[in-house]
């Protein structure tokens, strides 16, 4: 943006509008509200709430607790909850077969949450990694991730979630073509109103580790490499534009950048280029860093929560975050 011609000092004193709370509010360019938040949550197939050691203040929810949290989200004005499963290791295999189980944890959570708070949106992760014993997002053959056979399983998983009542499917696997395949399947089976939020620019990041503990995801087992052959290189920006353009063309309704704070430049480029509903995922590592610093007295916890969420808003994005409940309460105070 071209810098406008400004009056010289002292005719122009930029501090004038900063001197009182009312004037700061009057000229504020971005306003953060609970409407900008999606509550990120981990659910488990047990009883009650189970603390996650690497995410202070975050707990895994049972099905019954998930229903209660949906009611709480409604009361706080949080529009949607994104649920991720903690899967027992004994239930995993090399194909992630549990991902499409119609009697599994996720469909039972969806039903309980929609029964309790039908006006709260439910977003489901479409991915195999919580269900595979090797921790990858796709099928493996001779150490190679198989793109097209993986898509067949993702489609089955997405259709199961849609039939259970999910409002938004969020494929996070980064397989080429999966958005188009899921969209076609939804149209063909009468679920044309189910939305897709694509993990369009998901980077191979160091900031995911606490999440993998939270969902009980296996470390990449058997020396089967890393996720760099399908998740994006953190050095790349133009590539994100291509990923997003393809996903929009295939039928994505919303797009996501993951992680959040290290990729604010990507978020802003995508917003300015595509003018699509865009979300940042404030991932587990970002949450854990803020909480660790706050617990050590190094930063003001409440101010840091709202400041980081405002950064996403300022860049043009809403946020999927573990802080949604805290932030909504702070914003309503």
C-alpha positions as CSV (number, residue, x, y, z in Angstrom):
1,X,0.0,0.0,0.0
2,X,1.3,3.4,-0.9
3,X,2.0,5.6,2.1
4,X,-0.3,8.7,2.1
5,X,1.1,12.2,2.4
6,X,0.9,13.1,6.1
7,X,1.0,16.5,7.7
8,X,4.3,17.2,9.4
9,X,4.7,17.3,13.2
10,X,3.3,19.1,15.2
11,X,0.2,19.4,13.0
12,X,0.1,15.6,13.0
13,X,0.5,14.0,16.4
14,X,-0.4,10.3,16.2
15,X,-0.5,10.0,20.0
16,X,-3.7,12.2,20.1
17,X,-6.0,9.2,19.4
18,X,-4.1,6.9,21.8
19,X,-4.4,9.1,25.0
20,X,-7.7,7.6,26.3
21,X,-9.4,4.2,26.2
22,X,-12.5,5.6,24.5
23,X,-10.4,7.1,21.6
24,X,-8.3,4.0,21.2
25,X,-11.5,2.0,20.9
26,X,-12.9,4.5,18.5
27,X,-10.1,4.2,16.0
28,X,-9.3,0.5,16.5
29,X,-8.8,-1.2,13.1
30,X,-9.5,-4.8,14.1
31,X,-11.9,-6.1,16.7
32,X,-11.6,-9.6,18.1
33,X,-14.8,-11.4,19.2
34,X,-15.7,-15.0,20.0
35,X,-17.1,-15.3,16.4
36,X,-13.4,-15.4,15.3
37,X,-12.7,-18.6,17.2
38,X,-13.0,-22.3,16.7
39,X,-12.4,-24.4,19.8
40,X,-9.7,-27.1,19.3
41,X,-10.4,-30.1,21.4
42,X,-9.2,-33.7,21.9
43,X,-11.7,-36.4,22.8
44,X,-11.1,-39.8,24.3
45,X,-13.0,-43.1,24.7
46,X,-13.1,-43.1,28.5
47,X,-14.6,-41.3,31.4
48,X,-14.4,-37.7,32.4
49,X,-11.6,-35.2,31.7
50,X,-8.0,-36.3,31.3
51,X,-5.2,-33.6,31.6
52,X,-2.6,-33.4,28.8
53,X,0.8,-32.9,30.4
54,X,2.3,-31.1,27.5
55,X,-0.6,-28.7,27.2
56,X,-1.3,-27.1,30.6
57,X,-5.0,-26.4,31.0
58,X,-6.0,-28.7,28.1
59,X,-7.9,-31.9,28.9
60,X,-9.1,-34.7,26.7
61,X,-12.9,-34.9,26.8
62,X,-15.1,-38.0,27.2
63,X,-18.2,-38.2,25.0
64,X,-20.3,-37.0,27.9
65,X,-18.0,-34.1,28.6
66,X,-17.9,-33.1,24.9
67,X,-21.6,-32.7,25.0
68,X,-21.3,-30.4,28.1
69,X,-18.5,-28.4,26.3
70,X,-20.7,-27.9,23.3
71,X,-23.4,-26.3,25.6
72,X,-20.6,-24.1,27.1
73,X,-19.4,-23.1,23.6
74,X,-23.0,-22.0,22.8
75,X,-23.2,-19.9,26.0
76,X,-19.8,-18.3,25.3
77,X,-20.7,-17.4,21.7
78,X,-18.0,-19.8,20.2
79,X,-19.4,-20.8,16.8
80,X,-17.7,-24.2,16.3
81,X,-15.6,-26.9,17.9
82,X,-12.9,-28.9,16.1
83,X,-12.6,-32.4,17.6
84,X,-9.6,-34.7,17.3
85,X,-9.5,-38.3,18.6
86,X,-7.2,-39.9,21.1
87,X,-7.0,-43.5,20.0
88,X,-5.7,-46.3,22.1
89,X,-2.6,-48.0,20.5
90,X,-4.3,-51.4,20.5
91,X,-6.9,-50.0,18.1
92,X,-4.4,-48.9,15.5
93,X,-3.2,-50.7,12.4
94,X,-1.1,-49.9,9.3
95,X,-4.2,-48.8,7.3
96,X,-5.9,-46.6,9.9
97,X,-9.0,-48.8,9.7
98,X,-10.7,-47.2,12.7
99,X,-10.9,-43.8,10.9
100,X,-14.1,-44.8,9.1
101,X,-15.8,-46.8,11.9
102,X,-19.4,-45.7,12.1
103,X,-19.5,-46.7,15.7
104,X,-16.2,-45.1,16.6
105,X,-15.4,-42.3,19.1
106,X,-15.8,-39.4,16.6
107,X,-19.3,-40.2,15.4
108,X,-20.5,-40.8,18.9
109,X,-19.0,-37.5,20.0
110,X,-20.6,-35.7,17.0
111,X,-24.1,-37.1,17.9
112,X,-23.7,-36.3,21.6
113,X,-22.6,-32.7,20.9
114,X,-25.2,-32.0,18.3
115,X,-27.9,-33.4,20.5
116,X,-26.8,-31.1,23.3
117,X,-26.1,-28.0,21.3
118,X,-27.4,-28.3,17.7
119,X,-26.5,-24.7,16.9
120,X,-22.8,-25.2,17.5
121,X,-20.8,-26.3,14.5
122,X,-18.7,-29.5,14.6
123,X,-15.6,-29.7,12.6
124,X,-13.8,-33.1,12.1
125,X,-10.3,-33.8,11.1
126,X,-10.1,-36.0,8.0
127,X,-6.8,-37.9,8.5
128,X,-5.4,-41.3,9.1
129,X,-2.5,-40.5,11.5
130,X,-4.5,-40.8,14.8
131,X,-5.4,-44.3,13.7
132,X,-2.2,-45.7,12.1
133,X,0.4,-47.6,14.0
134,X,3.2,-45.9,12.1
135,X,1.9,-42.3,12.7
136,X,1.8,-41.3,9.0
137,X,-1.2,-39.6,7.4
138,X,-1.3,-42.1,4.5
139,X,-0.8,-45.7,3.5
140,X,2.9,-46.8,3.2
141,X,4.5,-49.1,0.7
142,X,8.3,-49.7,0.8
143,X,8.7,-46.5,2.8
144,X,6.6,-44.4,0.3
145,X,3.4,-42.6,1.1
146,X,0.7,-43.7,-1.4
147,X,-1.3,-40.7,-2.5
148,X,-4.3,-42.1,-4.4
149,X,-5.0,-45.3,-2.3
150,X,-4.9,-43.0,0.8
151,X,-7.6,-40.7,-0.8
152,X,-10.0,-43.7,-1.0
153,X,-9.7,-44.1,2.8
154,X,-10.1,-40.4,3.4
155,X,-13.3,-40.3,1.4
156,X,-14.7,-43.1,3.4
157,X,-13.8,-41.4,6.6
158,X,-15.3,-38.1,5.5
159,X,-18.6,-39.7,4.4
160,X,-18.8,-41.4,7.8
161,X,-18.3,-38.1,9.6
162,X,-20.9,-36.4,7.4
163,X,-23.4,-39.1,8.0
164,X,-22.8,-38.7,11.8
165,X,-23.7,-35.0,11.6
166,X,-20.4,-33.2,11.1
167,X,-20.8,-29.7,9.7
168,X,-17.2,-29.2,8.5
169,X,-14.8,-31.7,7.2
170,X,-11.2,-30.6,7.5
171,X,-8.8,-32.9,5.5
172,X,-5.3,-32.4,7.1
173,X,-3.4,-35.2,5.3
174,X,-2.0,-33.0,2.5
175,X,-2.5,-35.7,-0.2
176,X,-2.9,-34.2,-3.7
177,X,-6.5,-34.2,-4.9
178,X,-8.3,-35.2,-1.7
179,X,-10.5,-32.1,-1.5
180,X,-12.0,-32.8,-4.9
181,X,-12.5,-36.5,-4.1
182,X,-14.3,-35.7,-0.8
183,X,-16.4,-32.9,-2.4
184,X,-17.5,-35.2,-5.2
185,X,-18.4,-38.0,-2.8
186,X,-20.4,-35.5,-0.6
187,X,-22.3,-34.3,-3.6
188,X,-23.0,-37.8,-4.8
189,X,-24.4,-39.0,-1.5
190,X,-26.6,-36.1,-0.6
191,X,-24.3,-34.3,1.8
192,X,-23.9,-31.2,-0.4
193,X,-24.4,-28.9,2.5
194,X,-21.4,-30.2,4.4
195,X,-18.5,-27.7,4.3
196,X,-14.8,-28.4,3.6
197,X,-12.1,-26.4,5.4
198,X,-8.9,-27.5,3.7
199,X,-5.6,-27.6,5.5
200,X,-4.4,-26.0,2.3
201,X,-1.0,-24.8,3.6
202,X,0.1,-27.2,6.2
203,X,3.8,-27.0,6.9
204,X,6.2,-29.7,8.1
205,X,6.6,-28.0,11.4
206,X,8.4,-28.5,14.7
207,X,5.4,-27.1,16.5
208,X,3.1,-30.2,16.4
209,X,4.8,-32.3,19.1
210,X,2.5,-31.6,22.1
211,X,-0.5,-32.5,19.9
212,X,0.9,-35.9,19.1
213,X,1.0,-36.6,22.8
214,X,-2.5,-35.3,23.2
215,X,-4.0,-37.7,20.6
216,X,-1.6,-40.6,21.4
217,X,-0.2,-40.5,17.9
218,X,2.6,-42.9,17.4
219,X,6.0,-41.5,16.6
220,X,7.0,-42.3,13.1
221,X,7.7,-45.9,13.6
222,X,10.1,-48.4,12.0
223,X,12.4,-45.8,10.6
224,X,9.8,-44.8,8.1
225,X,11.0,-41.3,7.6
226,X,9.2,-38.0,8.3
227,X,6.3,-36.1,6.8
228,X,8.3,-33.8,4.6
229,X,7.2,-35.6,1.4
230,X,3.6,-34.4,1.9
231,X,3.6,-31.5,4.3
232,X,5.0,-28.2,3.0
233,X,8.5,-26.9,3.2
234,X,8.6,-24.0,5.7
235,X,10.9,-22.1,3.3
236,X,8.1,-21.8,0.6
237,X,5.5,-19.1,0.2
238,X,4.5,-19.2,-3.5
239,X,3.8,-22.9,-3.2
240,X,1.1,-22.1,-0.7
241,X,-0.7,-20.0,-3.3
242,X,-0.7,-23.0,-5.6
243,X,-2.0,-25.4,-2.9
244,X,-4.8,-23.0,-2.0
245,X,-5.8,-22.3,-5.6
246,X,-6.1,-26.1,-6.3
247,X,-8.1,-26.7,-3.1
248,X,-10.5,-23.9,-3.9
249,X,-10.9,-25.2,-7.5
250,X,-11.7,-28.6,-6.0
251,X,-14.5,-27.3,-3.8
252,X,-13.0,-26.1,-0.5
253,X,-15.3,-23.6,1.2
254,X,-12.7,-22.3,3.7
255,X,-8.9,-22.6,3.8
256,X,-6.5,-23.0,6.7
257,X,-2.8,-22.2,7.4
258,X,-1.0,-24.4,9.9
259,X,0.8,-23.5,12.2
260,X,-0.2,-19.9,12.8
261,X,2.2,-17.4,14.3
262,X,5.3,-18.5,12.3
263,X,3.3,-18.1,9.1
264,X,1.5,-14.8,9.4
265,X,3.0,-13.7,6.1
266,X,1.4,-16.7,4.4
267,X,-1.9,-16.0,6.0
268,X,-1.9,-12.4,4.8
269,X,-0.8,-13.4,1.2
270,X,-3.7,-15.9,1.0
271,X,-6.3,-13.5,2.3
272,X,-5.2,-10.7,-0.1
273,X,-5.0,-13.1,-3.1
274,X,-8.1,-15.3,-2.7
275,X,-10.5,-13.3,-0.5
276,X,-11.8,-16.7,0.9
277,X,-12.7,-17.4,4.5
278,X,-9.3,-18.1,6.0
279,X,-8.3,-19.6,9.3
280,X,-5.0,-20.0,11.2
281,X,-4.4,-23.0,13.4
282,X,-2.7,-21.9,16.6
283,X,-1.2,-25.3,17.1
284,X,-0.2,-27.2,20.2
285,X,3.4,-26.0,20.2
286,X,2.3,-22.4,20.1
287,X,-0.1,-22.9,22.9
288,X,2.6,-24.8,25.0
289,X,5.2,-22.0,24.5
290,X,2.8,-19.3,25.7
291,X,1.7,-21.3,28.7
292,X,5.3,-22.2,29.7
293,X,6.4,-18.6,29.5
294,X,3.3,-17.5,31.4
295,X,3.7,-20.1,34.1
296,X,7.3,-19.0,34.6
297,X,6.2,-15.4,35.0
298,X,7.9,-14.2,31.8
299,X,4.8,-12.9,30.1
300,X,1.3,-11.8,31.0
301,X,-0.8,-14.8,30.1
302,X,-4.1,-13.1,29.4
303,X,-2.6,-10.3,27.4
304,X,-0.5,-12.8,25.4
305,X,-3.5,-14.9,24.5
306,X,-5.5,-12.0,23.2
307,X,-2.5,-10.4,21.4
308,X,-1.7,-13.5,19.5
309,X,-5.4,-14.0,18.5
310,X,-5.5,-10.4,17.4
311,X,-2.5,-11.0,15.2
312,X,-4.5,-13.6,13.2
313,X,-7.5,-11.3,13.1
314,X,-5.3,-8.4,11.9
315,X,-3.9,-10.6,9.1
316,X,-7.4,-11.4,8.0
317,X,-8.0,-14.8,9.6
318,X,-10.1,-16.5,12.2
319,X,-8.3,-18.9,14.6
320,X,-8.6,-22.6,15.6
321,X,-7.2,-22.6,19.1
322,X,-7.0,-24.4,22.4
323,X,-7.4,-20.9,24.0
324,X,-11.0,-20.5,22.6
325,X,-12.8,-20.9,26.0
326,X,-10.3,-18.6,27.8
327,X,-10.4,-16.0,25.1
328,X,-14.2,-16.0,24.9
329,X,-14.4,-15.4,28.6
330,X,-11.8,-12.6,28.5
331,X,-13.6,-11.0,25.6
332,X,-16.9,-11.1,27.4
333,X,-15.5,-9.7,30.6
